[in-house]
Structures are given as structure tokens and as C-alpha cells.
Amino acid sequence: MNFELTKEQRMIKKMVRDFAEDSIRPKAIQIDKEARFPVEIFEQMAELGLMGIPFPEEYGGSDGDTLSYALAVEEIGRVCGSTGLSYAAAVSLGASPIYYFGTEEQKQKYLTPLANGKALGSFGLTEPNAGSDAGGTKTTAVEDGADYIINGEKCFITNASFAETIIVTAVTGKQSNGKNIISAIIVPADSEGLTITSNYDKMGVRGSDTAEIILDNVRVPKENLLGDPEKGFKQFLYTLDGGRISIAALGLGIAQASLEKALDYAKERKQFGKSISSFQAVQFKLADMSMEVELARNMVHKAAWLKDQDKPFSKEAAYAKLYATETAFRAANQAIQIHGGYGYMREYEVERYLRDAKLLEIGEGTSEIQRLVIARQLGC
């Protein structure tokens, strides 16, 4: 078993870390405070080729692998959870389904601008009454000649306000057993009848755009149907499996940041005449944090490796997403505890880590859903 990164993976990790430290960290507190989507940072990431890491060069990508992409998400999330979430969603949800399931024409037309960073993509799955129960989708797409007419509502959609294309899930018919056929359709964001609003006032990841989408008789050509119309549900489950690796990587980044902040502070902070890092109570917290971060890293890397090897990875993606995101929350919470009163103050950042980490236990399948996925993989 070789746990070493390749030369290319190490180069990507270093490049993204340097960029994150130089260009994102100085703005991270302000991005959170102002709840501002950092357009200029995404333009810089596009110039570095980060938006297309896991896609082939022929579509504007960097010809990298899932593990390289996960490393990039981790390094960005380590300095700014908001930027990390929007980056992860743009690649794994906004662009990947087109790469996985799109026709050659769709890839050339829609994937290329996403992979080279000239445009952002979004993925409209969640609805007011269809969250964990994605099969309860109410949005409909009715055939009308050469077009689909789409009606419905989506909520909590990442990046939608800044996206040029939105992949929307909609009911397109009924199976023989009476269950809904759910398909995925590429909808240009400037389509007539499409309304996008971003009025959510969020607890965390405040600089990541989260929007509500209303589709009122939105007409798109049938050629925008993504993949097999009968397998739309399975397609977005596969998409979510891949997305869980990136959310796990984001949790890993936040957990790593929490550990680093807590360790640095514990070494500097003096109480009773010595640094608090010499107190066993603090040492045990740091030791547990370090152990859990390393375990999370191994899970994330294994899930990414399995995906890159075209091996089954659903269970491992659920392991990684569940463990890494809950580790992020625990690590951030302990980092606040080690900081004491200062941990409650924004300037020390660890309180932001906690607020950002909480979303990761909810989005891309809640922790409870991950446990269900794992149980089903066990044959329960």
C-alpha cells in the first residue's frame, strides 16, 4: 500500500496552498463578514487551471484526477470554507455531471467553459419539500414539440446567482410501477421564466452563494436532456457520491485549520507561568484532533483513489463525508475551547470554522443519510 502522493499531486497541493495563503487568507474574514461571493478569487483560480482539475484537456481541463482535485478543495477550505464550498460545488456538481453523462456536443458547449473557468455551473436538486427525499421532486418537465417546459422551485442551490448553466432535476414521466421518472436537464441561467434570488442570511459559509430558483414555464430544447432520461435518479446519486468526496475534503481542510490554530495558540498562551500546551488536558485535546484529522485524510484519499481506479466507492465516499465533516465540527469546537474567550471572537477565526463546518454535516446528504447509505451497503 503506497500512501505517497505522486509528484504531480504534490505540485498541485503546494500550488493551491501557496495561492490560498497569498490570495484567499487575507480576504477570508471579510468574505464571511460581508457575505460576499469572491468573484475575483474564482477568476484567479480559473487562470491557475483549478476549475478543471479532474477533466480532460480536450474540454478545457487540467487532465488531473479526483485525488488532485480533493487536495485542492482541502487547501482552499483550510483558509476559507466559503470559497472551498463554492469551488467544490462548481466542479463536482456544476460541471462533473456533464462530463459523466453529457453528449459530445454538450461537453463541447457546456463543459468546456466550466472547466476552463470562463463560466460557473450549478446543480438544482433540493426543493422546499424534497431535501433528503430527493425522490420527492415536484419540479416537472413536460414535452412540447422539440422542447421541454419546466415548472418548479429549487432551494439552497450553491452558486446559482453566478452560474451560466444550471443542471435541474425534474419529473419527466412515470415508470410502469407508477414511480416518477426523474431526469436531469441543462438550463441556461438566462432562460426566460427563470428567476434566481439569493436572500438567505446564513449561519456559516456566508461567502458562498446560496440561492432560490423559480422555474415558470422555462422552455429548453430536448437536446439539453442530460444522459439517459430513465436514469436521471441514478445519475445524480452517482454525482452526489463524487460530490461527497469533495465535501469530505472540505471538512478535512477546516479540521486541519482548526488543529493548526489551536496548536499555535496553545504554544503561545501562558497561564500559571507556562504555555497551556504543557497541560495534559490541552495535550489530550490536541492529540485527539490530530488523530482524527489523519484518519479523515486517509478516508478522503482512499475514496478518491477508488474513484480514480474505477472501483466501487459509494460506501467509502459516505465514510469519508460522514467522518471528515463530523471531525471538522469537533475539531473547530475543541479549537474554540482551547482558545477560551478569544475563541469566541471573530478575529481568531476558529468560531468561523465551527459555523462553516456545521453546513457540511447537512449538505450533500446529511450525516443521518450517510449512515443510511453505509447501512444499505452492509446489506441492512
C-alpha positions as CSV (number, residue, x, y, z in Angstrom):
1,M,0.0,0.0,0.0
2,N,1.5,3.3,-1.2
3,F,0.2,6.3,0.7
4,E,2.6,8.7,-1.1
5,L,1.3,11.4,-3.4
6,T,2.7,11.5,-6.9
7,K,5.0,14.3,-8.0
8,E,2.1,16.0,-9.9
9,Q,-0.2,15.7,-6.8
10,R,2.4,17.2,-4.6
11,M,2.9,20.1,-7.0
12,I,-0.8,20.8,-7.2
13,K,-1.1,20.7,-3.4
14,K,1.8,23.2,-3.0
15,M,0.5,25.4,-5.7
16,V,-3.0,25.6,-4.3
17,R,-1.7,26.1,-0.7
18,D,0.5,29.0,-1.8
19,F,-2.3,30.6,-3.7
20,A,-4.7,30.1,-0.8
21,E,-2.3,31.6,1.7
22,D,-1.4,34.6,-0.6
23,S,-4.7,35.4,-2.2
24,I,-7.6,33.9,-0.1
25,R,-6.5,34.1,3.5
26,P,-6.1,37.9,3.6
27,K,-9.8,38.2,2.5
28,A,-11.3,35.3,4.4
29,I,-12.6,37.2,7.4
30,Q,-14.1,40.0,5.2
31,I,-15.7,37.5,2.9
32,D,-17.5,35.9,5.8
33,K,-18.4,39.3,7.4
34,E,-19.8,40.8,4.2
35,A,-21.3,37.5,3.0
36,R,-19.6,38.4,-0.4
37,F,-19.0,35.9,-3.2
38,P,-15.4,36.5,-4.2
39,V,-15.6,36.7,-7.9
40,E,-12.0,37.9,-8.3
41,I,-10.7,34.8,-6.5
42,F,-12.6,32.5,-8.9
43,E,-11.1,34.4,-11.8
44,Q,-7.6,33.8,-10.4
45,M,-8.4,30.1,-9.8
46,A,-9.5,29.8,-13.4
47,E,-6.2,31.3,-14.5
48,L,-4.4,28.7,-12.5
49,G,-6.4,25.9,-14.1
50,L,-8.1,24.9,-10.8
51,M,-11.6,24.9,-12.2
52,G,-10.9,22.0,-14.5
53,I,-8.5,19.8,-12.5
54,P,-10.4,16.4,-12.9
55,F,-11.4,17.0,-16.6
56,P,-9.5,16.2,-19.8
57,E,-7.6,18.9,-21.6
58,E,-9.8,18.5,-24.7
59,Y,-12.6,20.1,-22.7
60,G,-10.5,22.8,-21.2
61,G,-9.5,20.8,-18.1
62,S,-6.1,20.1,-16.5
63,D,-6.2,16.3,-17.0
64,G,-5.8,15.6,-13.3
65,D,-7.5,13.1,-11.1
66,T,-10.0,13.0,-8.3
67,L,-7.3,12.9,-5.6
68,S,-5.6,16.0,-7.0
69,Y,-9.0,17.8,-7.0
70,A,-9.6,16.7,-3.4
71,L,-6.2,18.1,-2.4
72,A,-7.2,21.4,-4.0
73,V,-10.5,21.5,-2.1
74,E,-8.7,20.8,1.2
75,E,-6.2,23.5,0.7
76,I,-8.8,26.1,-0.2
77,G,-11.1,25.0,2.6
78,R,-8.2,25.3,5.0
79,V,-8.2,29.0,4.7
80,C,-11.8,29.8,3.7
81,G,-14.8,27.4,4.0
82,S,-17.0,29.7,1.8
83,T,-14.6,29.7,-1.1
84,G,-14.0,26.0,-0.7
85,L,-17.7,25.1,-0.8
86,S,-18.3,27.2,-3.9
87,Y,-15.3,25.7,-5.6
88,A,-16.3,22.2,-4.7
89,A,-19.9,22.7,-5.9
90,A,-18.8,24.3,-9.2
91,V,-16.6,21.3,-10.1
92,S,-18.3,18.3,-8.6
93,L,-21.9,19.4,-9.1
94,G,-22.0,22.1,-11.7
95,A,-19.5,20.5,-14.2
96,S,-19.0,16.8,-13.4
97,P,-22.5,15.6,-14.4
98,I,-21.9,17.0,-17.9
99,Y,-18.6,15.2,-18.1
100,Y,-20.1,11.9,-16.7
101,F,-23.3,11.8,-18.7
102,G,-23.3,14.5,-21.4
103,T,-23.1,14.0,-25.2
104,E,-20.0,15.2,-27.0
105,E,-21.9,18.3,-28.2
106,Q,-23.0,19.0,-24.6
107,K,-19.4,18.7,-23.4
108,Q,-18.1,21.0,-26.0
109,K,-20.8,23.6,-25.5
110,Y,-21.3,23.5,-21.7
111,L,-18.4,21.7,-20.0
112,T,-15.6,23.5,-21.8
113,P,-16.4,27.0,-20.4
114,L,-16.9,25.5,-16.9
115,A,-13.6,23.5,-17.0
116,N,-11.5,26.5,-18.2
117,G,-13.2,28.8,-15.7
118,K,-14.9,31.1,-18.1
119,A,-18.2,30.2,-16.5
120,L,-19.6,28.7,-13.3
121,G,-22.1,25.9,-13.1
122,S,-24.7,25.0,-10.6
123,F,-26.8,21.9,-9.7
124,G,-30.5,22.3,-8.8
125,L,-31.7,19.3,-6.9
126,T,-33.1,20.4,-3.5
127,E,-36.6,21.6,-3.2
128,P,-38.7,23.0,-0.3
129,N,-40.3,19.6,0.1
130,A,-37.6,17.4,-1.3
131,G,-34.4,17.5,0.6
132,S,-33.1,14.2,1.9
133,D,-36.1,12.7,0.0
134,A,-34.8,13.6,-3.4
135,G,-37.2,11.2,-5.0
136,G,-40.0,13.5,-3.9
137,T,-39.1,16.0,-6.6
138,K,-42.1,18.1,-7.6
139,T,-40.4,20.1,-10.5
140,T,-41.8,18.9,-13.8
141,A,-40.5,19.0,-17.4
142,V,-43.3,18.4,-19.9
143,E,-42.5,17.7,-23.6
144,D,-43.8,20.3,-26.0
145,G,-42.6,19.6,-29.6
146,A,-38.8,19.8,-29.7
147,D,-38.7,21.4,-26.2
148,Y,-39.3,20.7,-22.5
149,I,-41.3,23.2,-20.5
150,I,-40.1,23.2,-16.9
151,N,-42.0,24.4,-13.8
152,G,-41.0,24.2,-10.2
153,E,-38.9,25.6,-7.4
154,K,-35.4,24.8,-6.1
155,C,-33.9,26.0,-2.8
156,F,-30.4,26.1,-1.2
157,I,-28.7,26.0,-4.5
158,T,-25.0,26.8,-4.4
159,N,-23.5,29.3,-6.9
160,A,-26.8,29.7,-8.8
161,S,-26.7,33.5,-8.8
162,F,-23.3,33.5,-10.5
163,A,-23.9,30.4,-12.8
164,E,-24.3,30.4,-16.5
165,T,-25.8,26.9,-16.6
166,I,-27.9,25.1,-14.0
167,I,-28.5,21.4,-14.1
168,V,-32.1,20.9,-12.9
169,T,-33.7,17.7,-11.9
170,A,-37.4,17.3,-12.9
171,V,-40.1,14.7,-13.3
172,T,-40.5,13.8,-16.9
173,G,-42.9,10.9,-16.7
174,K,-44.0,7.7,-14.9
175,Q,-42.4,4.3,-14.7
176,S,-44.5,1.2,-15.3
177,N,-44.7,0.7,-11.5
178,G,-46.1,4.2,-11.0
179,K,-42.9,5.8,-9.7
180,N,-41.7,9.1,-11.1
181,I,-39.1,9.3,-13.8
182,I,-36.6,12.0,-12.7
183,S,-34.4,13.4,-15.4
184,A,-31.6,16.0,-15.4
185,I,-31.8,18.9,-17.8
186,I,-29.2,21.6,-18.6
187,V,-30.9,25.0,-18.2
188,P,-29.1,28.2,-19.3
189,A,-29.3,30.7,-16.4
190,D,-30.6,33.5,-18.7
191,S,-33.6,31.4,-19.8
192,E,-36.9,33.3,-19.9
193,G,-39.1,32.4,-16.9
194,L,-36.1,31.5,-14.7
195,T,-35.8,33.6,-11.6
196,I,-32.8,33.4,-9.2
197,T,-32.8,35.1,-5.8
198,S,-30.2,35.0,-3.0
199,N,-31.8,36.3,0.1
200,Y,-30.7,33.7,2.6
201,D,-29.0,35.0,5.8
202,K,-26.8,32.1,6.7
203,M,-25.0,31.0,9.9
204,G,-21.8,29.9,8.1
205,V,-20.2,29.6,4.7
206,R,-21.6,33.1,4.2
207,G,-19.4,34.0,1.2
208,S,-20.7,31.0,-0.8
209,D,-23.7,32.0,-2.9
210,T,-26.9,30.1,-1.9
211,A,-30.0,30.8,-4.0
212,E,-33.6,30.0,-4.6
213,I,-34.7,29.2,-8.2
214,I,-38.2,29.6,-9.6
215,L,-38.9,28.0,-13.0
216,D,-42.0,29.4,-14.5
217,N,-42.7,27.8,-17.9
218,V,-39.0,27.7,-18.7
219,R,-38.5,26.4,-22.2
220,V,-35.4,24.5,-23.2
221,P,-34.6,22.2,-26.2
222,K,-34.9,18.5,-25.7
223,E,-31.2,18.2,-26.7
224,N,-30.4,19.7,-23.2
225,L,-31.5,16.5,-21.6
226,L,-28.5,15.1,-19.7
227,G,-27.8,11.4,-20.1
228,D,-30.5,8.7,-20.0
229,P,-33.9,10.1,-19.3
230,E,-34.9,6.9,-17.5
231,K,-31.8,7.0,-15.2
232,G,-31.7,10.6,-14.0
233,F,-32.1,9.5,-10.4
234,K,-29.2,7.1,-10.6
235,Q,-27.1,9.7,-12.4
236,F,-27.5,12.3,-9.7
237,L,-26.9,9.6,-7.0
238,Y,-23.5,8.9,-8.7
239,T,-22.9,12.7,-8.9
240,L,-23.6,13.0,-5.2
241,D,-21.2,10.1,-4.4
242,G,-18.4,12.1,-6.1
243,G,-19.6,15.3,-4.5
244,R,-19.3,13.7,-1.1
245,I,-15.6,13.2,-1.6
246,S,-15.2,16.9,-2.2
247,I,-17.3,17.9,0.8
248,A,-15.2,15.4,2.9
249,A,-12.1,17.1,1.6
250,L,-13.5,20.5,2.6
251,G,-14.3,19.2,6.1
252,L,-10.7,17.9,6.2
253,G,-9.4,21.3,5.3
254,I,-11.4,23.0,8.1
255,A,-10.4,20.3,10.6
256,Q,-6.7,20.8,9.7
257,A,-7.1,24.6,10.1
258,S,-8.7,24.1,13.5
259,L,-5.8,21.9,14.6
260,E,-3.2,24.3,13.4
261,K,-4.8,27.3,15.0
262,A,-5.3,25.5,18.3
263,L,-1.8,24.2,18.4
264,D,-0.2,27.6,17.6
265,Y,-2.3,29.3,20.2
266,A,-1.7,26.6,22.9
267,K,2.1,27.1,22.5
268,E,1.8,30.9,22.8
269,R,-0.8,31.2,25.5
270,K,0.7,31.4,29.0
271,Q,-1.2,30.5,32.2
272,F,0.2,29.7,35.6
273,G,3.6,30.6,34.4
274,K,3.8,28.2,31.4
275,S,2.3,27.6,28.0
276,I,-1.1,25.8,28.1
277,S,0.3,23.3,25.6
278,S,2.2,21.8,28.5
279,F,-1.1,21.0,30.3
280,Q,-2.3,17.4,29.9
281,A,-5.9,18.5,29.4
282,V,-4.9,20.5,26.4
283,Q,-2.4,18.0,25.1
284,F,-5.1,15.3,25.0
285,K,-7.5,17.6,23.0
286,L,-4.7,18.3,20.5
287,A,-3.7,14.6,20.3
288,D,-7.3,13.6,19.6
289,M,-7.7,16.3,17.0
290,S,-4.5,15.3,15.3
291,M,-5.5,11.6,15.2
292,E,-9.0,12.4,13.8
293,V,-7.6,14.7,11.1
294,E,-5.2,12.0,10.0
295,L,-8.0,9.3,10.0
296,A,-10.2,11.7,7.9
297,R,-7.4,12.3,5.5
298,N,-6.9,8.6,4.9
299,M,-10.6,8.1,4.3
300,V,-10.8,11.0,1.8
301,H,-7.7,9.9,-0.1
302,K,-8.9,6.3,-0.2
303,A,-12.4,7.3,-1.6
304,A,-10.8,9.5,-4.2
305,W,-8.3,6.7,-5.2
306,L,-11.1,4.2,-5.6
307,K,-13.0,6.6,-7.8
308,D,-9.8,7.2,-9.9
309,Q,-9.4,3.4,-10.3
310,D,-13.0,3.0,-11.5
311,K,-13.7,0.8,-8.4
312,P,-16.9,1.0,-6.4
313,F,-16.6,3.9,-4.0
314,S,-20.2,4.8,-2.7
315,K,-19.6,3.3,0.8
316,E,-16.1,4.8,1.1
317,A,-17.4,8.2,-0.1
318,A,-20.1,8.1,2.6
319,Y,-17.5,7.0,5.2
320,A,-15.3,10.0,4.2
321,K,-18.1,12.5,4.1
322,L,-19.6,11.4,7.4
323,Y,-16.3,11.2,9.3
324,A,-14.5,14.2,7.9
325,T,-17.3,16.6,8.3
326,E,-18.1,15.5,11.9
327,T,-14.4,15.7,12.6
328,A,-14.4,19.3,11.2
329,F,-17.1,20.2,13.6
330,R,-15.5,18.5,16.6
331,A,-12.1,20.0,15.8
332,A,-13.4,23.5,15.4
333,N,-15.3,23.1,18.7
334,Q,-12.2,22.0,20.5
335,A,-10.2,24.8,18.9
336,I,-12.6,27.3,20.4
337,Q,-12.4,25.6,23.8
338,I,-8.6,25.8,23.7
339,H,-8.7,29.5,22.8
340,G,-11.1,30.1,25.7
341,G,-12.8,33.5,25.5
342,Y,-10.7,34.5,22.5
343,G,-12.1,31.6,20.5
344,Y,-15.5,33.3,20.6
345,M,-14.1,36.4,18.9
346,R,-14.2,36.7,15.1
347,E,-10.6,37.9,14.7
348,Y,-9.3,34.5,15.9
349,E,-11.2,32.7,13.1
350,V,-11.9,29.4,14.9
351,E,-15.5,30.4,15.6
352,R,-15.9,30.8,11.8
353,Y,-14.6,27.3,11.3
354,L,-17.3,26.0,13.6
355,R,-20.0,27.9,11.7
356,D,-18.7,26.7,8.3
357,A,-18.3,23.1,9.4
358,K,-21.9,22.8,10.5
359,L,-23.2,23.1,7.0
360,L,-21.0,20.2,5.9
361,E,-23.0,17.8,8.2
362,I,-26.2,18.8,6.3
363,G,-25.4,19.5,2.6
364,E,-24.7,16.7,0.0
365,G,-26.6,14.3,2.2
366,T,-26.9,14.7,6.0
367,S,-24.9,12.7,8.4
368,E,-28.0,10.6,9.0
369,I,-28.3,9.9,5.3
370,Q,-24.6,8.9,5.1
371,R,-25.3,6.4,7.9
372,L,-28.3,5.0,5.9
373,V,-26.1,4.7,2.8
374,I,-23.4,2.8,4.8
375,A,-26.1,0.5,6.4
376,R,-27.5,-0.3,3.0
377,Q,-24.1,-1.1,1.6
378,L,-23.7,-3.5,4.5
379,G,-26.9,-5.2,3.4
380,C,-29.1,-4.0,6.2
